Amino acid sequence: MIEPYEIILRLVIGAIIGAVIGYERQQHGRPAGIRTHLLVCTASVIIMIISTEYYHLSSIDPSYVRVDPARIAAGAITGVGFLGAGVIIKSGPSVLGLTTAACLWMISAIGLAIGGGLYTLSISGFILTYFSLFLVRKFEKNSPALHYKILSISTKIREQNQQLLDSIKETGCVITNIDYELNKEQNRLSYNITISFKQDNIQEKIIKVLNEDPTVMSMAFHR
């Protein structure tokens, strides 16, 4: 059996680690913050302790039935999957919240390790998690990322549609998909163009190019 002071120690360590990771997420405006990560980590510690104690206190003869202490603990990972799905948001071609969902999954695994008394494993996992959130973020900011936008354009019906697309490509973006909508009654041709780019000033360049085109009636960027 686990001594009472050892149970309290594991719970406190789990609460501290969950709060530290949750604080980092909350500072960046993520939906799962201190309380969520603290509760997930602490709950994982409790579940692992219950699994371990149930195994040791089971009165079932192992020669007839073998009790698997990992069965209850495995349910924690399944439960965290539902929480992770709740923080993932899809906005157009972009998906937000994947890192926070991964943090919840990782913090649950760390809590299970703490509940099992694997302090070296849990502390190492915590250090790697914080390193990936804090230091790797700085590296990502200095590395140009590929952005996706949907460019909606409404123009007068024209013979040379390719000329408009070529003008957009000359700004440095890549056109990955194009949808057309023709309205002869209003003499209007609408485009929904999916573009990708790395430079931050591409949108300004596109606006300038389209503003100089007299056939363009309206334009808008969507995520």
C-alpha positions in Angstrom: 0.0 0.0 0.0 1.0 3.6 -0.6 1.6 5.6 2.5 -0.7 8.6 3.1 2.2 11.1 2.9 3.3 9.6 -0.4 -0.3 10.0 -1.8 -0.3 13.7 -0.7 3.1 14.3 -2.2 2.1 12.8 -5.6 -1.1 14.9 -5.6 0.8 18.1 -4.8 3.5 17.5 -7.5 0.7 16.8 -10.0 -1.1 19.9 -9.1 2.0 22.1 -9.4 3.1 20.7 -12.7 -0.5 21.0 -14.1 -0.7 24.6 -12.9 2.6 25.6 -14.5 1.7 24.2 -17.9 -1.8 25.7 -17.6 -0.4 29.1 -16.7 1.7 29.1 -19.9 -1.4 28.2 -22.0 -3.5 30.8 -20.2 -0.9 33.5 -20.9 -1.4 32.9 -24.6 -5.2 33.2 -24.4 -5.9 29.5 -24.8 -9.3 28.1 -23.6 -7.7 25.5 -21.3 -5.8 27.3 -18.6 -4.5 26.8 -15.1 -7.6 25.2 -13.6 -8.1 22.8 -16.5 -4.6 21.5 -16.6 -4.3 21.4 -12.8 -7.5 19.3 -12.6 -6.5 17.0 -15.5 -3.1 16.3 -14.0 -4.4 15.8 -10.5 -7.2 13.5 -11.7 -4.7 11.4 -13.6 -2.6 11.1 -10.4 -5.7 9.9 -8.5 -6.7 7.4 -11.2 -3.3 5.9 -11.3 -3.2 5.6 -7.5 -6.6 3.9 -7.6 -5.4 1.5 -10.3 -2.2 0.6 -8.3 -4.1 0.2 -5.0 -6.8 -1.9 -6.5 -4.2 -4.2 -7.9 -2.5 -4.7 -4.5 -5.7 -4.9 -2.5 -7.5 -7.3 -4.9 -8.7 -10.4 -3.2 -8.9 -12.3 -6.4 -6.6 -15.3 -6.8 -4.2 -14.3 -9.6 -4.0 -18.0 -10.6 -7.7 -17.7 -11.7 -8.0 -14.1 -12.8 -5.2 -11.7 -13.5 -6.0 -8.1 -12.6 -4.5 -5.5 -14.9 -3.7 -2.3 -13.0 -3.4 -0.4 -16.3 -7.0 -0.9 -17.3 -8.4 1.9 -15.1 -5.5 4.2 -15.9 -6.0 3.7 -19.7 -9.5 5.2 -19.3 -7.9 8.6 -18.3 -6.3 8.9 -21.7 -9.7 8.2 -23.4 -11.4 10.9 -21.2 -8.8 13.5 -22.0 -9.4 12.9 -25.7 -12.9 14.4 -25.2 -11.4 17.4 -23.5 -8.9 17.8 -26.3 -11.6 17.7 -28.9 -13.4 20.6 -27.1 -10.4 23.0 -27.4 -9.8 22.4 -31.1 -11.4 25.0 -33.3 -11.5 24.9 -37.1 -11.6 28.3 -38.7 -11.6 28.1 -42.5 -8.4 26.3 -43.6 -6.8 26.9 -40.2 -7.1 24.6 -37.2 -6.6 26.2 -33.7 -6.1 24.5 -30.4 -4.0 21.5 -31.4 -1.1 22.5 -29.1 -3.4 22.9 -26.2 -5.1 19.6 -26.9 -1.7 17.9 -27.0 -0.8 19.6 -23.7 -3.9 18.1 -22.0 -2.9 14.7 -23.4 0.7 15.2 -22.2 -0.3 16.5 -18.8 -2.5 13.5 -18.3 0.4 11.1 -19.1 2.6 13.0 -16.7 -0.1 12.7 -14.0 -0.3 9.0 -14.5 3.5 8.7 -14.2 3.4 10.7 -10.9 0.6 8.5 -9.6 2.7 5.5 -10.4 5.6 6.9 -8.5 7.8 7.4 -11.6 9.2 10.8 -10.5 12.1 10.9 -12.9 9.9 10.1 -15.9 7.2 12.7 -14.9 9.7 15.5 -14.2 11.5 14.8 -17.4 8.2 14.9 -19.3 7.4 18.2 -17.6 10.7 19.8 -18.6 10.3 18.7 -22.2 6.8 19.9 -22.4 7.7 23.4 -21.0 10.7 23.5 -23.3 8.6 22.8 -26.3 6.0 25.5 -25.3 8.4 28.2 -24.2 11.7 27.9 -26.2 10.4 26.3 -29.4 7.8 29.0 -29.6 10.5 31.6 -30.0 12.2 29.5 -32.7 8.9 29.3 -34.6 8.4 33.1 -34.4 11.7 33.6 -36.2 10.9 31.0 -38.8 8.5 32.1 -41.7 5.3 30.1 -41.5 3.1 29.1 -44.5 -0.2 31.0 -44.3 -3.5 30.1 -46.0 -6.2 32.6 -47.0 -9.3 32.6 -49.1 -9.5 35.6 -51.4 -13.0 36.5 -52.6 -13.1 38.8 -55.6 -16.1 40.1 -57.5 -15.4 41.5 -61.0 -17.2 42.5 -64.1 -17.4 39.7 -66.7 -14.1 39.8 -68.7 -12.5 37.9 -71.5 -9.1 37.5 -70.0 -9.6 35.9 -66.6 -6.1 34.5 -66.6 -4.6 38.0 -66.6 -6.2 38.6 -63.2 -4.9 35.3 -61.8 -1.4 36.0 -63.1 -1.4 39.5 -61.4 -2.2 37.8 -58.1 0.6 35.2 -58.6 3.1 38.0 -59.3 2.7 39.2 -55.7 4.5 36.0 -54.6 1.6 33.9 -53.4 0.7 30.4 -54.6 -2.9 29.7 -55.8 -3.9 26.3 -54.6 -7.7 26.3 -55.5 -10.2 28.4 -57.4 -14.0 28.4 -57.4 -16.0 30.5 -59.9 -19.6 31.9 -59.8 -21.0 33.6 -62.9 -24.0 36.0 -62.7 -24.9 37.2 -66.2 -27.8 39.3 -65.1 -25.5 41.4 -62.9 -22.6 41.1 -65.3 -20.5 39.8 -62.4 -17.9 37.0 -62.0 -17.1 35.9 -58.5 -13.9 34.1 -57.5 -13.1 32.2 -54.3 -9.3 31.7 -54.5 -7.3 29.8 -51.9 -3.8 31.2 -51.7 -0.7 30.3 -49.6 2.2 32.5 -48.8 5.0 33.1 -46.3 5.7 36.8 -46.5 3.6 39.0 -44.2 3.1 41.8 -46.8 1.5 39.6 -49.5 -2.0 40.7 -48.6 -1.0 44.4 -49.0 0.5 43.6 -52.4 -2.6 41.8 -53.6 -4.9 44.7 -52.4 -2.7 47.1 -54.3 -2.8 45.0 -57.5 -6.5 44.5 -57.4 -7.2 48.2 -56.6 -5.5 49.1 -59.8 -7.7 46.8 -61.8 -10.8 48.8 -63.0 -12.9 45.6 -63.4 -12.6 44.6 -59.8 -15.8 45.5 -57.9 -15.0 44.1 -54.4 -12.5 41.9 -52.6 -12.1 40.3 -49.2 -9.7 38.0 -47.3 -11.1 35.1 -45.2 -9.2 32.7 -42.9 
